[in-house]
Amino acid sequence: MDNQQLQALVETLSVQYFKKPFRHKALFNNRLQTTGGRYLLDTHNIEINKKYLEQLGEEELRGIIKHELCHYHLHLEGRGYKHRDPEFKKLLKEVDAPRFCNTLPNRPVRKTSGKIHIYTCSSCQQVYKRRRSINVTKYVCGKCQGKLVKKNS
């Protein structure tokens, strides 16, 4: 599927489910990483993550488009278009659109440092586990303000 076919699909779904035309652009954005799509408030365009079509299929893509069209039509009408708004939640149910998209199965795993830094308070023995090291001369225990000691891990 290319951008022209996506545009046609968005226009079709807009008329089919919302009984209103989609008058802006719909296009694939390969830079999207953590979301299936987004509605741009300033241009009223819709951007879709093509990886969802490739990995989860056209049915998932249709759900994402319906979700973004909910944002689109509510925003243009001056009604509550944000995820927390009751009007948005109601419209999602009416058109059977998902509130959130599924996680991609082939999503790259973020690299985290495997090392955990462990600090203990010398007064109350409170244990702190941190991914990043902290300066024990600058920071103290949040519980009793005692001195922190780094444990070897």
PyMOL CGO cylinders between C-alpha atoms (Angstrom):
from pymol import cmd
from pymol.cgo import CYLINDER

trace = [
    CYLINDER, 0.00, 0.00, 0.00, 1.28, 3.46, -0.88, 0.3, 1, 1, 1, 1, 1, 1,
    CYLINDER, 1.28, 3.46, -0.88, 0.21, 6.95, 0.23, 0.3, 1, 1, 1, 1, 1, 1,
    CYLINDER, 0.21, 6.95, 0.23, -2.45, 7.27, -2.51, 0.3, 1, 1, 1, 1, 1, 1,
    CYLINDER, -2.45, 7.27, -2.51, -4.07, 3.99, -1.48, 0.3, 1, 1, 1, 1, 1, 1,
    CYLINDER, -4.07, 3.99, -1.48, -3.90, 5.06, 2.16, 0.3, 1, 1, 1, 1, 1, 1,
    CYLINDER, -3.90, 5.06, 2.16, -5.56, 8.38, 1.29, 0.3, 1, 1, 1, 1, 1, 1,
    CYLINDER, -5.56, 8.38, 1.29, -8.38, 6.55, -0.51, 0.3, 1, 1, 1, 1, 1, 1,
    CYLINDER, -8.38, 6.55, -0.51, -8.86, 4.15, 2.44, 0.3, 1, 1, 1, 1, 1, 1,
    CYLINDER, -8.86, 4.15, 2.44, -9.02, 7.01, 4.95, 0.3, 1, 1, 1, 1, 1, 1,
    CYLINDER, -9.02, 7.01, 4.95, -11.56, 8.88, 2.82, 0.3, 1, 1, 1, 1, 1, 1,
    CYLINDER, -11.56, 8.88, 2.82, -13.68, 5.72, 2.46, 0.3, 1, 1, 1, 1, 1, 1,
    CYLINDER, -13.68, 5.72, 2.46, -13.61, 4.94, 6.20, 0.3, 1, 1, 1, 1, 1, 1,
    CYLINDER, -13.61, 4.94, 6.20, -14.47, 8.55, 7.04, 0.3, 1, 1, 1, 1, 1, 1,
    CYLINDER, -14.47, 8.55, 7.04, -17.63, 8.49, 4.94, 0.3, 1, 1, 1, 1, 1, 1,
    CYLINDER, -17.63, 8.49, 4.94, -18.53, 4.92, 5.94, 0.3, 1, 1, 1, 1, 1, 1,
    CYLINDER, -18.53, 4.92, 5.94, -18.22, 5.34, 9.73, 0.3, 1, 1, 1, 1, 1, 1,
    CYLINDER, -18.22, 5.34, 9.73, -18.55, 9.08, 10.35, 0.3, 1, 1, 1, 1, 1, 1,
    CYLINDER, -18.55, 9.08, 10.35, -20.80, 10.14, 7.42, 0.3, 1, 1, 1, 1, 1, 1,
    CYLINDER, -20.80, 10.14, 7.42, -18.40, 13.06, 6.88, 0.3, 1, 1, 1, 1, 1, 1,
    CYLINDER, -18.40, 13.06, 6.88, -15.65, 13.63, 4.29, 0.3, 1, 1, 1, 1, 1, 1,
    CYLINDER, -15.65, 13.63, 4.29, -11.95, 13.64, 5.10, 0.3, 1, 1, 1, 1, 1, 1,
    CYLINDER, -11.95, 13.64, 5.10, -10.58, 16.74, 3.34, 0.3, 1, 1, 1, 1, 1, 1,
    CYLINDER, -10.58, 16.74, 3.34, -6.91, 16.64, 4.33, 0.3, 1, 1, 1, 1, 1, 1,
    CYLINDER, -6.91, 16.64, 4.33, -3.88, 14.42, 3.73, 0.3, 1, 1, 1, 1, 1, 1,
    CYLINDER, -3.88, 14.42, 3.73, -3.22, 10.95, 5.06, 0.3, 1, 1, 1, 1, 1, 1,
    CYLINDER, -3.22, 10.95, 5.06, 0.27, 9.57, 4.65, 0.3, 1, 1, 1, 1, 1, 1,
    CYLINDER, 0.27, 9.57, 4.65, 2.72, 7.04, 6.00, 0.3, 1, 1, 1, 1, 1, 1,
    CYLINDER, 2.72, 7.04, 6.00, 5.44, 8.35, 8.31, 0.3, 1, 1, 1, 1, 1, 1,
    CYLINDER, 5.44, 8.35, 8.31, 8.36, 5.93, 8.69, 0.3, 1, 1, 1, 1, 1, 1,
    CYLINDER, 8.36, 5.93, 8.69, 9.79, 7.92, 11.60, 0.3, 1, 1, 1, 1, 1, 1,
    CYLINDER, 9.79, 7.92, 11.60, 6.94, 6.97, 13.95, 0.3, 1, 1, 1, 1, 1, 1,
    CYLINDER, 6.94, 6.97, 13.95, 8.29, 4.49, 16.50, 0.3, 1, 1, 1, 1, 1, 1,
    CYLINDER, 8.29, 4.49, 16.50, 5.95, 4.00, 19.46, 0.3, 1, 1, 1, 1, 1, 1,
    CYLINDER, 5.95, 4.00, 19.46, 2.53, 4.79, 18.02, 0.3, 1, 1, 1, 1, 1, 1,
    CYLINDER, 2.53, 4.79, 18.02, 0.30, 3.49, 15.25, 0.3, 1, 1, 1, 1, 1, 1,
    CYLINDER, 0.30, 3.49, 15.25, -0.63, 6.92, 13.98, 0.3, 1, 1, 1, 1, 1, 1,
    CYLINDER, -0.63, 6.92, 13.98, -1.14, 10.55, 14.88, 0.3, 1, 1, 1, 1, 1, 1,
    CYLINDER, -1.14, 10.55, 14.88, -3.47, 13.40, 14.05, 0.3, 1, 1, 1, 1, 1, 1,
    CYLINDER, -3.47, 13.40, 14.05, -1.70, 16.72, 13.53, 0.3, 1, 1, 1, 1, 1, 1,
    CYLINDER, -1.70, 16.72, 13.53, -3.67, 19.60, 15.05, 0.3, 1, 1, 1, 1, 1, 1,
    CYLINDER, -3.67, 19.60, 15.05, -2.11, 22.39, 12.99, 0.3, 1, 1, 1, 1, 1, 1,
    CYLINDER, -2.11, 22.39, 12.99, -2.43, 20.85, 9.52, 0.3, 1, 1, 1, 1, 1, 1,
    CYLINDER, -2.43, 20.85, 9.52, -5.31, 18.38, 10.21, 0.3, 1, 1, 1, 1, 1, 1,
    CYLINDER, -5.31, 18.38, 10.21, -3.30, 15.68, 8.44, 0.3, 1, 1, 1, 1, 1, 1,
    CYLINDER, -3.30, 15.68, 8.44, -3.09, 12.10, 9.65, 0.3, 1, 1, 1, 1, 1, 1,
    CYLINDER, -3.09, 12.10, 9.65, 0.19, 10.19, 9.75, 0.3, 1, 1, 1, 1, 1, 1,
    CYLINDER, 0.19, 10.19, 9.75, 0.26, 6.39, 9.97, 0.3, 1, 1, 1, 1, 1, 1,
    CYLINDER, 0.26, 6.39, 9.97, 3.06, 4.04, 11.01, 0.3, 1, 1, 1, 1, 1, 1,
    CYLINDER, 3.06, 4.04, 11.01, 3.49, 1.64, 8.07, 0.3, 1, 1, 1, 1, 1, 1,
    CYLINDER, 3.49, 1.64, 8.07, 5.05, -1.02, 10.31, 0.3, 1, 1, 1, 1, 1, 1,
    CYLINDER, 5.05, -1.02, 10.31, 1.58, -1.73, 11.76, 0.3, 1, 1, 1, 1, 1, 1,
    CYLINDER, 1.58, -1.73, 11.76, 0.26, -2.63, 8.31, 0.3, 1, 1, 1, 1, 1, 1,
    CYLINDER, 0.26, -2.63, 8.31, 3.30, -4.79, 7.55, 0.3, 1, 1, 1, 1, 1, 1,
    CYLINDER, 3.30, -4.79, 7.55, 3.41, -6.64, 10.87, 0.3, 1, 1, 1, 1, 1, 1,
    CYLINDER, 3.41, -6.64, 10.87, -0.22, -6.73, 12.08, 0.3, 1, 1, 1, 1, 1, 1,
    CYLINDER, -0.22, -6.73, 12.08, -2.24, -6.46, 8.87, 0.3, 1, 1, 1, 1, 1, 1,
    CYLINDER, -2.24, -6.46, 8.87, -4.95, -4.31, 7.32, 0.3, 1, 1, 1, 1, 1, 1,
    CYLINDER, -4.95, -4.31, 7.32, -7.53, -4.87, 10.07, 0.3, 1, 1, 1, 1, 1, 1,
    CYLINDER, -7.53, -4.87, 10.07, -5.20, -3.28, 12.64, 0.3, 1, 1, 1, 1, 1, 1,
    CYLINDER, -5.20, -3.28, 12.64, -4.53, -0.44, 10.18, 0.3, 1, 1, 1, 1, 1, 1,
    CYLINDER, -4.53, -0.44, 10.18, -8.28, 0.19, 9.82, 0.3, 1, 1, 1, 1, 1, 1,
    CYLINDER, -8.28, 0.19, 9.82, -8.61, 0.44, 13.61, 0.3, 1, 1, 1, 1, 1, 1,
    CYLINDER, -8.61, 0.44, 13.61, -5.77, 2.96, 13.79, 0.3, 1, 1, 1, 1, 1, 1,
    CYLINDER, -5.77, 2.96, 13.79, -7.32, 5.04, 11.00, 0.3, 1, 1, 1, 1, 1, 1,
    CYLINDER, -7.32, 5.04, 11.00, -10.73, 5.07, 12.73, 0.3, 1, 1, 1, 1, 1, 1,
    CYLINDER, -10.73, 5.07, 12.73, -9.03, 6.15, 15.97, 0.3, 1, 1, 1, 1, 1, 1,
    CYLINDER, -9.03, 6.15, 15.97, -7.25, 9.05, 14.24, 0.3, 1, 1, 1, 1, 1, 1,
    CYLINDER, -7.25, 9.05, 14.24, -10.46, 10.02, 12.40, 0.3, 1, 1, 1, 1, 1, 1,
    CYLINDER, -10.46, 10.02, 12.40, -12.16, 10.35, 15.80, 0.3, 1, 1, 1, 1, 1, 1,
    CYLINDER, -12.16, 10.35, 15.80, -9.51, 12.93, 16.77, 0.3, 1, 1, 1, 1, 1, 1,
    CYLINDER, -9.51, 12.93, 16.77, -9.91, 14.61, 13.35, 0.3, 1, 1, 1, 1, 1, 1,
    CYLINDER, -9.91, 14.61, 13.35, -13.70, 15.01, 13.26, 0.3, 1, 1, 1, 1, 1, 1,
    CYLINDER, -13.70, 15.01, 13.26, -14.08, 15.99, 16.93, 0.3, 1, 1, 1, 1, 1, 1,
    CYLINDER, -14.08, 15.99, 16.93, -11.30, 18.58, 16.65, 0.3, 1, 1, 1, 1, 1, 1,
    CYLINDER, -11.30, 18.58, 16.65, -12.81, 20.17, 13.54, 0.3, 1, 1, 1, 1, 1, 1,
    CYLINDER, -12.81, 20.17, 13.54, -16.21, 20.33, 15.27, 0.3, 1, 1, 1, 1, 1, 1,
    CYLINDER, -16.21, 20.33, 15.27, -14.68, 22.02, 18.32, 0.3, 1, 1, 1, 1, 1, 1,
    CYLINDER, -14.68, 22.02, 18.32, -15.59, 19.12, 20.62, 0.3, 1, 1, 1, 1, 1, 1,
    CYLINDER, -15.59, 19.12, 20.62, -13.45, 17.08, 23.04, 0.3, 1, 1, 1, 1, 1, 1,
    CYLINDER, -13.45, 17.08, 23.04, -10.89, 15.30, 20.86, 0.3, 1, 1, 1, 1, 1, 1,
    CYLINDER, -10.89, 15.30, 20.86, -8.34, 14.25, 23.52, 0.3, 1, 1, 1, 1, 1, 1,
    CYLINDER, -8.34, 14.25, 23.52, -8.02, 10.69, 24.85, 0.3, 1, 1, 1, 1, 1, 1,
    CYLINDER, -8.02, 10.69, 24.85, -9.45, 11.66, 28.25, 0.3, 1, 1, 1, 1, 1, 1,
    CYLINDER, -9.45, 11.66, 28.25, -12.54, 13.45, 26.88, 0.3, 1, 1, 1, 1, 1, 1,
    CYLINDER, -12.54, 13.45, 26.88, -15.89, 11.66, 27.28, 0.3, 1, 1, 1, 1, 1, 1,
    CYLINDER, -15.89, 11.66, 27.28, -16.96, 12.68, 23.74, 0.3, 1, 1, 1, 1, 1, 1,
    CYLINDER, -16.96, 12.68, 23.74, -13.84, 11.01, 22.32, 0.3, 1, 1, 1, 1, 1, 1,
    CYLINDER, -13.84, 11.01, 22.32, -14.41, 7.80, 24.30, 0.3, 1, 1, 1, 1, 1, 1,
    CYLINDER, -14.41, 7.80, 24.30, -18.06, 7.72, 23.21, 0.3, 1, 1, 1, 1, 1, 1,
    CYLINDER, -18.06, 7.72, 23.21, -17.22, 8.16, 19.53, 0.3, 1, 1, 1, 1, 1, 1,
    CYLINDER, -17.22, 8.16, 19.53, -14.56, 5.43, 19.73, 0.3, 1, 1, 1, 1, 1, 1,
    CYLINDER, -14.56, 5.43, 19.73, -17.23, 2.99, 20.95, 0.3, 1, 1, 1, 1, 1, 1,
    CYLINDER, -17.23, 2.99, 20.95, -19.72, 4.08, 18.29, 0.3, 1, 1, 1, 1, 1, 1,
    CYLINDER, -19.72, 4.08, 18.29, -17.33, 3.38, 15.41, 0.3, 1, 1, 1, 1, 1, 1,
    CYLINDER, -17.33, 3.38, 15.41, -15.68, 0.37, 17.13, 0.3, 1, 1, 1, 1, 1, 1,
    CYLINDER, -15.68, 0.37, 17.13, -12.21, 1.93, 17.11, 0.3, 1, 1, 1, 1, 1, 1,
    CYLINDER, -12.21, 1.93, 17.11, -9.49, 0.84, 19.57, 0.3, 1, 1, 1, 1, 1, 1,
    CYLINDER, -9.49, 0.84, 19.57, -8.47, 3.25, 22.33, 0.3, 1, 1, 1, 1, 1, 1,
    CYLINDER, -8.47, 3.25, 22.33, -4.84, 2.11, 22.04, 0.3, 1, 1, 1, 1, 1, 1,
    CYLINDER, -4.84, 2.11, 22.04, -3.09, 0.15, 19.30, 0.3, 1, 1, 1, 1, 1, 1,
    CYLINDER, -3.09, 0.15, 19.30, -1.41, -3.20, 19.86, 0.3, 1, 1, 1, 1, 1, 1,
    CYLINDER, -1.41, -3.20, 19.86, 2.31, -3.50, 20.44, 0.3, 1, 1, 1, 1, 1, 1,
    CYLINDER, 2.31, -3.50, 20.44, 4.40, -4.39, 17.42, 0.3, 1, 1, 1, 1, 1, 1,
    CYLINDER, 4.40, -4.39, 17.42, 5.76, -7.95, 17.62, 0.3, 1, 1, 1, 1, 1, 1,
    CYLINDER, 5.76, -7.95, 17.62, 9.08, -7.06, 15.93, 0.3, 1, 1, 1, 1, 1, 1,
    CYLINDER, 9.08, -7.06, 15.93, 9.70, -3.91, 17.94, 0.3, 1, 1, 1, 1, 1, 1,
    CYLINDER, 9.70, -3.91, 17.94, 13.40, -3.44, 18.73, 0.3, 1, 1, 1, 1, 1, 1,
    CYLINDER, 13.40, -3.44, 18.73, 14.28, -3.87, 22.40, 0.3, 1, 1, 1, 1, 1, 1,
    CYLINDER, 14.28, -3.87, 22.40, 15.80, -0.85, 24.09, 0.3, 1, 1, 1, 1, 1, 1,
    CYLINDER, 15.80, -0.85, 24.09, 19.27, -1.43, 25.42, 0.3, 1, 1, 1, 1, 1, 1,
    CYLINDER, 19.27, -1.43, 25.42, 19.66, -0.78, 29.12, 0.3, 1, 1, 1, 1, 1, 1,
    CYLINDER, 19.66, -0.78, 29.12, 22.80, -1.08, 31.12, 0.3, 1, 1, 1, 1, 1, 1,
    CYLINDER, 22.80, -1.08, 31.12, 22.69, -4.32, 33.04, 0.3, 1, 1, 1, 1, 1, 1,
    CYLINDER, 22.69, -4.32, 33.04, 24.43, -2.87, 36.07, 0.3, 1, 1, 1, 1, 1, 1,
    CYLINDER, 24.43, -2.87, 36.07, 22.37, -1.91, 39.10, 0.3, 1, 1, 1, 1, 1, 1,
    CYLINDER, 22.37, -1.91, 39.10, 23.90, 0.42, 41.70, 0.3, 1, 1, 1, 1, 1, 1,
    CYLINDER, 23.90, 0.42, 41.70, 22.92, -0.38, 45.29, 0.3, 1, 1, 1, 1, 1, 1,
    CYLINDER, 22.92, -0.38, 45.29, 23.13, 2.21, 48.08, 0.3, 1, 1, 1, 1, 1, 1,
    CYLINDER, 23.13, 2.21, 48.08, 22.37, 1.71, 51.76, 0.3, 1, 1, 1, 1, 1, 1,
    CYLINDER, 22.37, 1.71, 51.76, 21.71, 4.32, 54.43, 0.3, 1, 1, 1, 1, 1, 1,
    CYLINDER, 21.71, 4.32, 54.43, 24.26, 4.05, 57.25, 0.3, 1, 1, 1, 1, 1, 1,
    CYLINDER, 24.26, 4.05, 57.25, 21.63, 5.13, 59.83, 0.3, 1, 1, 1, 1, 1, 1,
    CYLINDER, 21.63, 5.13, 59.83, 18.31, 3.41, 58.99, 0.3, 1, 1, 1, 1, 1, 1,
    CYLINDER, 18.31, 3.41, 58.99, 19.59, 0.72, 56.57, 0.3, 1, 1, 1, 1, 1, 1,
    CYLINDER, 19.59, 0.72, 56.57, 17.17, 1.84, 53.80, 0.3, 1, 1, 1, 1, 1, 1,
    CYLINDER, 17.17, 1.84, 53.80, 18.25, 0.26, 50.49, 0.3, 1, 1, 1, 1, 1, 1,
    CYLINDER, 18.25, 0.26, 50.49, 18.18, 2.19, 47.20, 0.3, 1, 1, 1, 1, 1, 1,
    CYLINDER, 18.18, 2.19, 47.20, 18.60, 0.48, 43.81, 0.3, 1, 1, 1, 1, 1, 1,
    CYLINDER, 18.60, 0.48, 43.81, 19.46, 2.74, 40.89, 0.3, 1, 1, 1, 1, 1, 1,
    CYLINDER, 19.46, 2.74, 40.89, 20.44, 2.26, 37.22, 0.3, 1, 1, 1, 1, 1, 1,
    CYLINDER, 20.44, 2.26, 37.22, 22.54, 5.42, 37.34, 0.3, 1, 1, 1, 1, 1, 1,
    CYLINDER, 22.54, 5.42, 37.34, 25.20, 6.05, 39.94, 0.3, 1, 1, 1, 1, 1, 1,
    CYLINDER, 25.20, 6.05, 39.94, 24.70, 8.94, 42.33, 0.3, 1, 1, 1, 1, 1, 1,
    CYLINDER, 24.70, 8.94, 42.33, 27.14, 11.20, 44.17, 0.3, 1, 1, 1, 1, 1, 1,
    CYLINDER, 27.14, 11.20, 44.17, 27.06, 10.00, 47.81, 0.3, 1, 1, 1, 1, 1, 1,
    CYLINDER, 27.06, 10.00, 47.81, 28.69, 13.23, 49.03, 0.3, 1, 1, 1, 1, 1, 1,
    CYLINDER, 28.69, 13.23, 49.03, 25.86, 15.28, 47.54, 0.3, 1, 1, 1, 1, 1, 1,
    CYLINDER, 25.86, 15.28, 47.54, 22.80, 13.10, 48.26, 0.3, 1, 1, 1, 1, 1, 1,
    CYLINDER, 22.80, 13.10, 48.26, 21.48, 11.70, 51.54, 0.3, 1, 1, 1, 1, 1, 1,
    CYLINDER, 21.48, 11.70, 51.54, 18.80, 9.20, 52.58, 0.3, 1, 1, 1, 1, 1, 1,
    CYLINDER, 18.80, 9.20, 52.58, 15.30, 10.41, 51.79, 0.3, 1, 1, 1, 1, 1, 1,
    CYLINDER, 15.30, 10.41, 51.79, 13.92, 8.73, 54.88, 0.3, 1, 1, 1, 1, 1, 1,
    CYLINDER, 13.92, 8.73, 54.88, 16.23, 9.95, 57.67, 0.3, 1, 1, 1, 1, 1, 1,
    CYLINDER, 16.23, 9.95, 57.67, 18.84, 12.19, 55.94, 0.3, 1, 1, 1, 1, 1, 1,
    CYLINDER, 18.84, 12.19, 55.94, 21.58, 9.71, 56.90, 0.3, 1, 1, 1, 1, 1, 1,
    CYLINDER, 21.58, 9.71, 56.90, 24.75, 9.13, 54.91, 0.3, 1, 1, 1, 1, 1, 1,
    CYLINDER, 24.75, 9.13, 54.91, 24.52, 6.82, 51.86, 0.3, 1, 1, 1, 1, 1, 1,
    CYLINDER, 24.52, 6.82, 51.86, 27.08, 4.07, 51.34, 0.3, 1, 1, 1, 1, 1, 1,
    CYLINDER, 27.08, 4.07, 51.34, 27.54, 2.33, 48.01, 0.3, 1, 1, 1, 1, 1, 1,
    CYLINDER, 27.54, 2.33, 48.01, 27.55, -1.45, 48.10, 0.3, 1, 1, 1, 1, 1, 1,
    CYLINDER, 27.55, -1.45, 48.10, 29.69, -3.38, 45.66, 0.3, 1, 1, 1, 1, 1, 1,
    CYLINDER, 29.69, -3.38, 45.66, 27.50, -5.16, 43.13, 0.3, 1, 1, 1, 1, 1, 1,
]
cmd.load_cgo(trace, "trace")
